[in-house]
């Protein structure tokens, strides 16, 4: 039997089967096999589907709720540096700025549109502003019952618009599903090359403003604790002078935790003070994660200026997960080449994403245990 004959017989057999299927007894469709799975199980898919209702895979309008004690300097509807300045106010201002966050932005970047015709898939732009009073702010948050809240507190020398854009970038890149609140304290420097170069003067002014902000931050955090919602806090640099002092004071009268994840990035905060407040932080937070780096030149400069050890340079403290990012952090990648702004980069956000999911530190991707007697608990692998 030659090859042509074999092919013809096969075709006839297929035709016969097809004709048989046209009668009163249709061919039963083949059902796909059910493969037992652990990864990708139905229950996991259901949970993830309920959590990530917004995939953030396209250009997105992002609402950033702001709370600030910066002095009002102009039209707040602009949501930029002309709205709020670098000096403290004795009252808090509230509002919602809605930004277009482009799907093609670089991780950690927030390039603002140079003109109204700029590509919305590449550039950030302001879409809307809604002013709020205190009652309106908390009414808005109560409407989000069932969703966690992410509060972002920025660091040293950050003006109002940069703080807003950074909050939008972080929220988008983390695919955060709940309300995002920026608590913006009066950081920044005056315009002009001369003033910008006077780092010591700027540091002193910013530090003074941070300390003045503590009572207002404590009062706001207390109101958050009364919402009966889980709050996560993400802090950077000198913002710890505001946040940690306010939380430690609040903890003295708190009877339950209200913070799920307290995420501390490059803390410009004295080691001895941190050791003292950690027990208070553990009263209000379910977990305390610290990202630190040996390569952080801004922290090194702070240690020289303040003449003490700073938490951002890494030091094991019981009750916290101390994660050294020195193996992936390069000073040339940080703002001004300081290696201080790693918190908004892909590697750190990847780990923070897992932190917010509640995954134990040793079970997260790219985490390795440090050697015995190290100044940290873990390393984030390169």
N, C-alpha and C positions, 0 to 999 in steps of 0.2 A: 504494500500500500504506500503510494507516494505521498509527499507532503501536501499537495493540492487536494487529494482525496480526504485527508485527515481534516483539513480546514473546512471543506464543504460539509462533512459530517457534523462537525462542531456547530456550524451555522444552522444546519437543519435542526439540531437538538435544541438550540436556543430558541428558534422559531416555534418549535412544538411547545416548549414551556410557556412562551408568551401567549400562544393561542389557548392553551389550557387555562391561563389566567383570565380569559375573556368570558368564561362560562359562569355558572351560578356559584362556584366555589372559588372566590378570589384568593390569590396567594397571600398568605399572612405576612405582613412586613416584619423584617428582622429587627428585633429590639436591641439597642446598644447594651453592651455588657455594663453592669454596675460594678465598678472597681472600688473596693474599700479604700478610703483615703484618710490620712490624718491632716496633712497639709492640704488646704483647699477643701476641707470638709464642708458639708451643707450648713452645719451650725456656724462655722467660721464665716462662710460667705454671707450668711444671714446677718451676723453681727457687723461685719464690715460694711455691708450694704446699708444697714441702719445708721452706722456712724458716718460714712463718707457719702452723704447725699449730694454734696457738691464736690465734684472731682477736681476742680481747678486745673483742668487740662487745656483751657482756652483763655483768651484775654478776659479779664474778670473785673467787675465793679466791686470794690472792697470798701466797706464801711469801717472807718476807724473812729471810735468814740474817744474824745480827748477830755482830760481833766487837767487843768494847769493852774499854777499860781504865778505864772509869768505876768508881767504888767501888760495891759492892753495898750497897743501903740497905734492902732488904726482899724481898718475894716476887717473884722474877724472872718467875714465870709470868704476871704481870699485863701485862708488856710495856709499862709506862708509867713515869712519873717516880718512882713509888714503888719501882721495881725497881733502877734505877741512878741515881746522883746526879751531881753536877757536880765532884767531886774525883777526882784520879787514883788508880789502884790499881797495885800493882807486878806484877799478873798480868792476863792477858786472860780474859774470860768469853765464852762462845759459846752460841748457841741459834738456834732458828727460831721466829719469830712469824708466824702466819698471819692475815691480815686480809681481811675482806670489803671489796672495793673497789667502790663503787656505780657503775653505768653512768651515772647522772645527775649525778655530781660535776662541778663546774666545772673546766676545765683549770687546773691549778695549785693547786686547792683540796683540802683534806682535812678536811671537817667530821666530827667524831667523833659517834657516836650519843649523844644526850642521855639515852636510857633504852633498856632491852632491847626495847621495842615499836616503836622508831623504824623508819621505812621503810628496809629494807636496800638498796633501789635508789637511795637518796639519801644515806645516811650510812655512813661507815666504822665498823667494829666489829671487835674482836678475836675470832677464832674458836678459836685454839689456840696453845699454846706447847710446844715440845719443847726441853729443855736439852741441850746437847752438850758434850763435852770436845774437846780439840784433835784427837784421833784421829778422833772421830766427825764433826767438821766436814769434814776432808779426805777421809774415806771418802765422805761425802755428795757432795762436789764431784767426786770421781773417778767416781761413778756417772753423772755428767752428761757423760762423755766424748763429744765430738762437738758439744757446745754451747759457745758463748762464755759468758764470765762477765762480769757488770757489777758493778763495785765503786763504791759511792757514798761519798764523804767529805764530810760537811756542814761548815758554816762556824761563825762566831762566834755565841755566845749562843743555841745550839740545844740544847734538852734531849732526853732519850732518846726519849720517845714521838713528839715532833715529827719527829725524825730518821727513825724507823721509818716514820711515815706519809708523809713526803716521799719516801722510797725507794719505797714502795708506789705512790704517785701517779705518780712518774716512770716506773717500770717498766711500769705499766698503760698510761699515755698514749703511751709509746714502743713498745708492743706487743713488749717485749723477751721473747725466747723462752727464754733460758737462766737459770741461777741468778743471783739478785741478792743481793749481799753489802753490807751496811752496815758500814763501819768507823766506829764512833762514839767520838770522843775526848771528854774531859771539858769540854764547853762549857756555857754557861748562867749564870744568876745566881740568887742566893738569892731566896726568896719575899719579897714585900713591896714596896710602892710606893717606899719610900726607897731600898732596894738596887737596884731596877730602874732608878731614875733616875740612879744613879751609874755612868754609862756608862764613864767613864775607869777606875774601879776594876774593873769587869767586864772591860773590854778587857785590862787588865794581867793579871788572873787567867787569863783564857782564853788569852792569848798564852803565859803561863808554862806552862800545861797542855799547849798544843800542842807546845812545844819538848820537854817531858818525854816526850811520846808518841813522838817520832821513833824511838828505838831499837826500841820494840815494833812500830811500823808497818813498819820496815825488816825485822825478822825475819818478820813475817807476809807481806809482799810477796815475800820470798825463798822462802817456802814455796809461794806462788802460782806463782812462776816455775818451780818444780820439777814442777808438775802436767802440763806439756806440753799446756796448753790456752791458747787465746787469751783474754786478759783485757783488758777495756776499763775505764778509770777515768774517773769524772766527779766533779769536785771543785768546791767552792764556797768563796769568800771566804777566811777564815782557815784553812780546811782545807788550803790550799796550804802553810802553814808546816809542817804535818805531812808532806804527800804529797811535795812537791818535794824537801825535805831528805832524806827517807827514800829516795826513788828515786835521787837523785844519789849518795848514799853506796852504795846497792846496785849502781849502775852501775859502780863502781870495780872490782868483782869479777865482773861479769856478762860473759859472752861471747856473748850472743844476746838479741835483743828478745823479750819475752813479752807486751808490751802492744800491742794492735792500735791502738786509738784512745785517746789521752790528751786528755781534754776538760776544759779549765780555764775556769771561769766566775767573772768578777769577782774576779780574783786579788788578795787583800790580801797582796802580796808585793813586796819592794823590786825596782825595775827593775834595778839593778846586780847584785843577787844572781841574778835571773832570767837575765840575759845570761851570767852565769858558769856556771849549771847547765844551760843548754839543750843544750850538746854532750853532757852526761851523759844527759839525758833522751832524746836521739836514739839513744843506745845501747840503751835498753830499750823504746822505743816506736816503732811504725811511722809515726805521725803525731801532731803536737802542734797542737791547735786551741785558740785563746784567744778567748773572748768578752769584750769590754770595752765601756765606755760613757763618753762625756763627761758624761753626766747622773747618774752614780752618786755621790750625796751621801755615802754611807758611805765610799767610797774617797777622796773629797775630804777628809772628816774624818780618815781615817787618814793621808793625806799631811800634813795639818796637824799631827797628833799626833806622827807619826814623823819629820817634817821630811825626807822624801825622796819621790821619784817612786814610784808603785805601778803594777804591771802592769795593774790593773783600769781605769786611766784611759786605756789604749791607748798603745802604743809599738811600732813595728816592730822585730822581733827576727828575724834570719835563722834559718831552720830551723823556723819556726812559721807557722801561718796565723792572722793577727791580724784578727779580725772585729769591727768597730765596730757595736754595736746601738743607738747613740745616737739614730738616726732613728726607731726603733720603741719605745724604752724611755722611759717617762714616770715621773718620781719619784713621782707620786701613786699609781702602780699598785704600787709596791714596798711591802714590809713597813715600816710606820712612815713611809711616804712618802719613802723613801730612794732608790728606783730601783735597789735592790741585789739583788732576788730575781727578776730577769727570767729566770733559767735554767730555771725550772719553768713558764714561760708557753708558750702555743701557738706563737708565732713561733720561739722558740729550740728548742723540742722538735721542731718540724717540720724545722729544719735539722739538729739532732743525729740525728734518724732517718736522714737522708741520709748523715750522717757515718758512722754505724754500718754502713750499706750499702757504705761504701768509695768513694762517689762523689767525684770530684775537686771541690775547692772551687768553681772557676769554672763547673762544669757543674751546680751545684745550683740549685734554685729560689730566686728572690728575692735572689740574690747579685750584687753589682756590684763591679767593680774600683775601688779608690780612685784618687784623682788622684796624679800623681807627687809624691814627697817628702812623702807623708802620714805620719801616725803610726800607720797601720794598713795592712793589705793589701787588705781588702775591707770593704764595708758590707753589712749585711742590710737590704734595702729595706723600707720601710713598706707 
